[in-house]
Structures are given as C-alpha cells and as structure tokens.
Amino acid sequence: MKINKTYEADFIGYLTNHQHILHKITLVYSGKGYDREDLYQEIVLQLWKSYPTFKGDAAFSTWMYRVALNTAITLTRRPRIIAGSERITEYPEFPDDASTLSEDLHTLYRAISMLNKIEKAIILLWLEERSYVEIADMIGIREKNVSVKLVRIRQKLGTIISKLQ
C-alpha cells in the first residue's frame, strides 16, 4: 500500500492533537521509563496499522482510546513491558517526566496504576468525562455495569490514596 503525504500528515496531526491520551495510558499501564516508551511506541504502531479502519463515525479521540486501551490491556500478558500485569507489592514511583504533575495528580495516577487493567481503563475514560454509553462501548460491558464498577473503583481508589498519603 502506497501512503500519500496527506494521509500521513492527517495521522500525525491527529496523533499530535491527542497525544495526552497516550501519555495518560502509558503512565498508568507501564512501569519505568523504557517500558513506557515501549508501550507508547507499540500503541502508535497499532494506531498507524489501524488508521485505515478509522471511518470518522466516532471522534478520533474515542477511536484512539479504544485502540490504545486494547493495546495496553493486551500487552499485560507481557510482564516485561507492562508493570500492571503483576501484583504490586510496593507503591509505584513514576519517572522524572511525571514530576510536572501536581502532588494530588501524582498521587491519583499512582493509585490508578495499582488498579487492574479494566479498572484503569474505566477510570481513565471517566476522568476524560466520557459518557457511560461511550465507556461501555469501548470496554465492552453494559452501561449499567459501568456505573456499578465506577462506584467500586472510586471506593478502591479512596483506600489506596489514603495509604499513599
């Protein structure tokens, strides 16, 4: 398949405008700096490979979340790349590039990183102010189940954050 410059430029533009999504996902799904870089590159590769399937029926950011989360969740089968696939016995520390976060956000993202892979996806989407319908569609669960899971996730985060402080 021959790629034209407009196609490539459109993809890069979308990626640039929504790269914050990738940073959030790699922050909570991966461990140290190199692992985050590997996950970021793998997500970008999967986005590029999947880009021809993007029809514009949903917002690019919605489609990007779906591909990025599926990639991160799938890679939890490779513990070398993704820290969340093992039980965490200590609280994770984030690399230097996360130091620009406020102390409260830093604590929140540390707590989120301790959730299981599906809980991470749900809470990240909720924090992005996605509707329950969108979250349910992206995760593959019923809308009512999103509500129940969010209540439990927020309780779990409260417990984790109190231990972190």
C-alpha positions as CSV (number, residue, x, y, z in Angstrom):
1,M,0.0,0.0,0.0
2,K,1.4,3.3,-1.0
3,I,0.9,6.0,1.6
4,N,0.3,9.6,0.3
5,K,1.6,12.6,2.2
6,T,-1.9,13.9,3.1
7,Y,-2.8,10.6,4.7
8,E,0.4,10.6,6.7
9,A,0.0,14.3,7.7
10,D,-3.5,13.7,8.8
11,F,-2.5,10.8,11.0
12,I,0.4,12.8,12.5
13,G,-1.9,15.8,13.1
14,Y,-4.5,13.7,14.9
15,L,-1.7,12.0,16.9
16,T,-0.2,15.3,17.9
17,N,-3.5,16.8,19.0
18,H,-4.4,13.8,21.1
19,Q,-1.1,12.6,22.4
20,H,-2.2,13.4,26.0
21,I,-4.3,10.3,25.8
22,L,-1.3,8.2,25.1
23,H,0.7,9.8,27.9
24,K,-2.1,9.0,30.4
25,I,-2.5,5.4,29.3
26,T,1.3,4.7,29.3
27,L,1.6,6.4,32.7
28,V,-0.8,4.0,34.4
29,Y,-0.2,0.8,32.4
30,S,3.6,0.7,32.4
31,G,6.4,0.8,34.8
32,K,9.7,2.5,34.3
33,G,10.7,5.0,31.6
34,Y,11.9,2.4,29.0
35,D,8.7,0.3,29.5
36,R,6.6,3.5,29.0
37,E,8.5,4.3,25.8
38,D,8.0,0.7,24.5
39,L,4.3,0.9,25.3
40,Y,4.0,4.3,23.7
41,Q,5.7,3.1,20.5
42,E,3.6,-0.1,20.4
43,I,0.4,2.0,20.7
44,V,1.5,4.4,18.0
45,L,2.3,1.4,15.7
46,Q,-1.1,-0.2,16.4
47,L,-2.8,3.2,15.7
48,W,-0.9,3.5,12.4
49,K,-1.8,0.0,11.4
50,S,-5.4,0.5,12.3
51,Y,-5.7,4.0,10.9
52,P,-7.2,2.8,7.6
53,T,-10.2,1.4,9.6
54,F,-10.9,4.9,11.1
55,K,-14.0,5.9,9.3
56,G,-14.8,9.1,11.3
57,D,-18.1,7.7,12.7
58,A,-16.8,8.5,16.2
59,A,-14.4,11.2,17.3
60,F,-10.8,10.4,16.6
61,S,-10.1,10.6,20.3
62,T,-12.7,7.9,21.0
63,W,-11.2,5.6,18.4
64,M,-7.7,6.4,19.7
65,Y,-8.7,5.5,23.2
66,R,-10.2,2.2,22.0
67,V,-7.1,1.2,20.1
68,A,-4.7,2.4,22.8
69,L,-6.5,0.8,25.7
70,N,-6.9,-2.5,23.8
71,T,-3.1,-2.4,23.1
72,A,-2.2,-1.7,26.7
73,I,-4.6,-4.4,28.0
74,T,-3.3,-6.9,25.5
75,L,0.3,-6.2,26.4
76,T,-0.4,-7.0,30.1
77,R,0.4,-10.6,29.0
78,R,4.0,-9.4,28.6
79,P,5.1,-8.5,32.2
80,R,8.5,-7.2,30.9
81,I,6.7,-4.4,29.1
82,I,3.7,-3.7,31.4
83,A,4.0,-3.4,35.2
84,G,0.3,-3.8,35.9
85,S,0.3,-7.5,35.0
86,E,1.9,-8.5,38.2
87,R,0.7,-8.0,41.8
88,I,2.3,-4.8,43.1
89,T,3.8,-5.2,46.5
90,E,5.2,-1.6,46.7
91,Y,3.7,1.6,45.6
92,P,4.9,2.5,42.1
93,E,7.1,5.6,41.6
94,F,6.9,7.5,38.4
95,P,9.8,8.5,36.3
96,D,11.1,12.1,36.2
97,D,8.9,13.2,33.3
98,A,5.8,12.7,35.6
99,S,7.3,15.2,38.1
100,T,5.4,18.1,36.4
101,L,2.2,16.7,37.8
102,S,0.8,18.4,41.0
103,E,1.2,16.3,44.1
104,D,-2.5,15.4,44.1
105,L,-2.5,14.3,40.5
106,H,0.7,12.4,41.1
107,T,-0.9,10.5,43.9
108,L,-4.1,9.9,41.9
109,Y,-2.1,8.4,38.9
110,R,0.0,6.3,41.3
111,A,-3.3,5.0,42.8
112,I,-4.8,4.3,39.4
113,S,-1.7,2.4,38.3
114,M,-2.4,0.0,41.1
115,L,-5.9,-1.0,39.8
116,N,-6.4,-3.9,37.5
117,K,-6.3,-3.3,33.7
118,I,-10.0,-2.9,33.2
119,E,-10.5,-0.7,36.2
120,K,-7.7,1.5,34.9
121,A,-9.4,1.8,31.5
122,I,-12.8,2.7,33.1
123,I,-11.5,5.3,35.4
124,L,-9.3,6.9,32.8
125,L,-12.3,7.2,30.4
126,W,-14.5,8.6,33.3
127,L,-11.8,11.2,34.1
128,E,-11.9,12.2,30.5
129,E,-15.6,12.9,31.0
130,R,-16.7,10.1,28.6
131,S,-20.3,9.1,29.0
132,Y,-21.3,5.8,30.5
133,V,-22.5,4.8,27.0
134,E,-19.1,5.6,25.5
135,I,-17.2,3.8,28.3
136,A,-19.5,0.7,28.0
137,D,-19.0,0.6,24.2
138,M,-15.2,1.0,24.4
139,I,-14.8,-1.6,27.2
140,G,-17.4,-4.0,26.0
141,I,-19.7,-4.0,29.0
142,R,-23.3,-2.8,29.7
143,E,-23.9,0.8,30.6
144,K,-25.4,-0.2,34.0
145,N,-22.2,-2.2,34.7
146,V,-20.1,0.9,34.2
147,S,-22.0,2.7,36.9
148,V,-21.5,-0.2,39.4
149,K,-17.8,-0.6,38.5
150,L,-17.2,3.2,38.9
151,V,-18.6,3.2,42.4
152,R,-16.4,0.3,43.4
153,I,-13.3,1.8,41.6
154,R,-13.8,5.1,43.4
155,Q,-14.0,3.3,46.8
156,K,-10.9,1.3,45.9
157,L,-9.0,4.5,44.9
158,G,-10.0,6.2,48.2
159,T,-8.5,3.3,50.1
160,I,-5.3,3.3,48.0
161,I,-4.9,7.1,48.2
162,S,-5.3,7.1,52.0
163,K,-2.5,4.6,52.2
164,L,-0.3,6.6,49.9
165,Q,-0.7,9.8,51.9
